[in-house]
Amino acid sequence: MDLLQGTLDMLVLRTLVLAPLHGYGIAKAIRSNSGEALDIEFGSLYPALKRLELKGWVAAKWEISEHNRRAKYYRLTPAGRKQLQREHSKWAEFVSAVGQVMGPISEGAK
């Protein structure tokens, strides 16, 4: 499933609410939490993580992973938490507006 522009940032911020994760863990969590519908490609994920880090919404630190390898772990910052609240509100408005336009499909619309 293709993501709408800007949706990946929101999904990453939402995923990091629970705990810091490395890139693979973020992609795996998004895939799992979407019922396997969203498969985030690393070519999209890592530029998004860098963008979020530059905006101050996530912070990164090198640590040892569960597989005893060095991995960059990302955590949500207080500014990121505020941004997530803003994004969540905008997303709810967007979903509501699209729902109004789409509405139920009547039998005559086939």
SVG drawing of the C-alpha trace seen along z (x, -y; Angstrom):
<svg xmlns="http://www.w3.org/2000/svg" viewBox="-30 -21 58 33">
<polyline fill="none" stroke="black" stroke-width="0.4" points="0.0,0.0 1.4,-3.4 1.7,-6.0 0.3,-9.6 3.0,-12.3 4.0,-13.0 2.3,-10.0 5.6,-8.1 6.9,-10.8 3.7,-10.5 3.9,-6.7 7.5,-6.8 6.7,-9.3 3.7,-7.2 5.8,-4.0 8.4,-5.7 5.9,-6.7 6.2,-3.3 10.0,-2.9 13.2,-3.7 13.8,-1.5 16.4,-1.0 15.4,-1.4 14.6,2.3 12.5,2.3 10.6,-0.7 9.8,0.8 8.9,4.2 6.6,2.4 4.8,0.4 4.3,3.6 3.0,5.5 0.8,2.8 -0.8,2.3 -1.8,5.9 1.1,6.4 -0.5,3.8 2.3,1.3 5.8,2.5 8.2,-0.4 11.2,-0.4 14.5,-1.3 15.2,-3.7 12.2,-5.7 12.6,-5.1 16.2,-6.2 15.8,-9.6 12.6,-10.1 14.5,-9.3 17.3,-11.8 14.7,-14.4 12.9,-13.9 16.3,-14.1 17.2,-17.3 13.8,-18.8 14.5,-17.8 11.5,-15.4 13.7,-12.3 17.1,-11.8 19.5,-9.1 22.1,-7.2 24.3,-4.2 23.7,-1.2 24.1,2.5 21.0,4.3 19.3,7.5 21.5,9.3 24.7,7.9 25.3,5.5 25.8,1.8 22.5,0.1 21.3,-3.5 18.3,-3.7 15.8,-6.5 13.7,-8.0 10.9,-10.5 11.8,-13.9 9.4,-16.2 9.1,-18.3 8.4,-15.1 5.6,-14.3 4.0,-17.7 4.4,-17.3 2.8,-13.9 -0.2,-15.4 -0.5,-18.0 -0.2,-15.3 -2.7,-13.1 -5.3,-16.0 -4.6,-16.8 -4.9,-13.1 -8.3,-12.7 -9.6,-15.8 -8.3,-14.3 -9.9,-10.9 -13.2,-12.5 -13.2,-14.7 -12.3,-11.8 -15.0,-9.7 -17.6,-12.5 -16.6,-12.6 -16.5,-8.8 -19.7,-8.1 -21.6,-4.9 -21.8,-3.7 -25.4,-3.5 -26.7,-0.8 -27.1,-3.3 -23.4,-4.2 -22.3,-0.9"/>
</svg>
